[in-house]
């Protein structure tokens, strides 16, 4: 006997509008609260060289969120247009395109930021499986190195 799928109607309510008119869901606003306001730098924000990006999730994972901010970067008197790539663990990479670089300066400036500066402790839970847990914030992930 085949089972019938029962369709239920959900009451759809419009998400509230932000000051600029975009609809914002409650989940998005609470999930990214730690990033601060539109002109605030995210926590643990620091300039890195392009070669340092290999120690981030950039290039290996797709970001879960992409944000745009205009903020004052330390050492720069002008507001910077920052594109933030935010990953599932609260870490992220930001980049700024310098449209008028000095000769010899890079055209793209790179930054990293994170919700927490993790201090991981590893625990083996299988032959090629280990769990790393941050002793500061409790974030945990399992890593399978079997390939």
Backbone torsions as a table, in degrees:
resi	resn	phi	psi	omega
1	UNK	NA	130.0	-179.9
2	UNK	-79.0	141.7	175.9
3	UNK	-92.1	143.0	180.0
4	UNK	-92.5	134.1	175.0
5	UNK	-78.2	130.3	179.7
6	UNK	-100.0	122.6	179.2
7	UNK	-92.6	132.5	175.5
8	UNK	-118.0	144.0	179.0
9	UNK	-90.5	130.8	174.9
10	UNK	-98.8	141.4	176.8
11	UNK	-76.5	119.6	-178.4
12	UNK	-95.4	123.3	177.0
13	UNK	-115.2	141.9	-178.8
14	UNK	-71.1	139.5	176.8
15	UNK	-69.5	150.5	179.8
16	UNK	-65.3	152.8	178.0
17	UNK	-90.4	142.7	174.4
18	UNK	-81.7	178.6	-178.4
19	UNK	-61.3	-28.7	-178.3
20	UNK	-90.6	3.1	174.5
21	UNK	97.7	-7.4	179.3
22	UNK	-78.8	145.4	176.6
23	UNK	-79.9	132.8	-177.7
24	UNK	-125.0	131.7	177.4
25	UNK	-87.2	152.7	-179.2
26	UNK	-61.7	-38.6	-179.0
27	UNK	-61.1	-42.6	-179.2
28	UNK	-64.8	-42.3	-176.1
29	UNK	-69.0	-39.7	-179.6
30	UNK	-76.9	-32.6	-179.5
31	UNK	-65.0	-34.9	-175.3
32	UNK	-109.0	15.4	179.2
33	UNK	-55.9	-35.3	-177.0
34	UNK	-62.8	-15.6	179.0
35	UNK	-74.5	-16.9	-178.6
36	UNK	88.3	-168.8	-178.1
37	UNK	-79.4	-176.3	-176.1
38	UNK	-61.5	-32.2	-177.2
39	UNK	-109.7	14.5	178.0
40	UNK	-96.4	142.5	172.7
41	UNK	-76.9	145.6	176.3
42	UNK	-67.6	162.1	-179.1
43	UNK	-63.8	151.1	177.2
44	UNK	56.5	36.9	-178.0
45	UNK	-78.1	125.9	178.0
46	UNK	-150.5	149.3	179.7
47	UNK	-75.9	138.3	177.0
48	UNK	-133.6	162.8	174.5
49	UNK	-85.7	159.4	-179.9
50	UNK	-58.1	-34.7	-179.9
51	UNK	-66.8	-21.5	178.7
52	UNK	-76.7	-11.6	-177.6
53	UNK	-65.9	-20.7	179.5
54	UNK	-66.2	-16.3	177.7
55	UNK	-92.4	10.2	179.0
56	UNK	-117.0	-178.4	177.7
57	UNK	-84.2	-4.0	179.6
58	UNK	-62.1	127.8	179.8
59	UNK	91.9	-18.2	178.9
60	UNK	-107.8	-33.7	-176.7
61	UNK	-126.0	152.2	173.9
62	UNK	-83.5	136.5	179.1
63	UNK	-66.3	148.1	176.7
64	UNK	-80.1	-30.8	178.5
65	UNK	-137.6	151.0	173.0
66	UNK	-128.1	127.9	-178.5
67	UNK	-125.3	158.5	174.1
68	UNK	-125.8	134.0	178.0
69	UNK	-137.0	153.0	168.1
70	UNK	-116.9	113.7	-174.0
71	UNK	-141.7	159.6	175.7
72	UNK	-84.2	115.5	177.5
73	UNK	-87.8	134.3	179.5
74	UNK	-52.9	132.4	179.6
75	UNK	90.8	-3.4	-179.8
76	UNK	-123.4	122.0	-177.0
77	UNK	-75.4	-12.2	-178.2
78	UNK	-103.8	154.3	174.8
79	UNK	-67.1	136.5	179.9
80	UNK	-99.6	139.2	172.7
81	UNK	-85.7	106.9	-174.7
82	UNK	-108.5	130.4	174.5
83	UNK	-104.6	117.3	-175.9
84	UNK	-103.5	127.7	173.9
85	UNK	-107.6	113.6	-170.7
86	UNK	-111.2	129.7	-175.1
87	UNK	-103.6	167.4	-172.8
88	UNK	-57.4	-25.9	-175.8
89	UNK	-95.2	7.1	179.8
90	UNK	88.6	6.0	175.2
91	UNK	-95.9	167.3	179.2
92	UNK	-166.9	167.1	177.2
93	UNK	-125.6	138.5	175.7
94	UNK	-124.3	149.1	174.6
95	UNK	-135.1	153.2	-179.2
96	UNK	-133.4	127.2	177.1
97	UNK	-89.7	121.4	177.4
98	UNK	-91.7	106.1	-175.8
99	UNK	-75.4	-18.9	-179.2
100	UNK	-130.7	63.6	-177.7
101	UNK	-72.5	151.9	172.6
102	UNK	-71.1	153.6	178.4
103	UNK	-55.3	129.5	179.8
104	UNK	91.1	-13.9	178.3
105	UNK	-83.6	152.6	178.9
106	UNK	-70.3	150.6	178.4
107	UNK	-80.1	-33.7	178.7
108	UNK	-112.2	127.7	177.0
109	UNK	-102.5	135.3	-175.2
110	UNK	-112.0	144.6	179.7
111	UNK	-138.7	156.2	169.9
112	UNK	-122.8	158.4	176.0
113	UNK	-154.2	164.3	178.3
114	UNK	-160.4	148.6	176.4
115	UNK	-63.5	-36.7	-178.7
116	UNK	-142.8	142.0	171.4
117	UNK	-88.2	89.7	-170.8
118	UNK	-58.2	141.1	169.6
119	UNK	-119.5	95.2	-173.8
120	UNK	-85.2	142.9	167.7
121	UNK	-119.5	136.0	-176.2
122	UNK	-101.9	145.0	177.7
123	UNK	-135.7	122.7	176.7
124	UNK	-72.6	128.2	-179.9
125	UNK	-124.1	4.3	179.0
126	UNK	-171.0	-178.1	-178.0
127	UNK	-57.1	-51.7	179.4
128	UNK	-122.3	22.4	-175.2
129	UNK	-121.1	130.5	177.5
130	UNK	-136.4	152.6	177.7
131	UNK	-111.5	127.8	176.1
132	UNK	-110.4	128.6	-177.8
133	UNK	-125.6	135.1	178.3
134	UNK	-80.9	128.1	-179.5
135	UNK	-76.9	-13.4	-179.8
136	UNK	-88.9	-48.3	-173.7
137	UNK	-114.6	-11.4	178.5
138	UNK	88.6	-2.1	177.9
139	UNK	-59.4	139.1	-177.1
140	UNK	-139.0	143.2	173.4
141	UNK	-145.6	151.5	179.6
142	UNK	-103.6	136.7	-177.2
143	UNK	-120.7	123.2	179.0
144	UNK	-104.2	113.2	-177.5
145	UNK	-100.3	17.0	-177.6
146	UNK	-73.3	-19.1	175.4
147	UNK	86.3	NA	NA
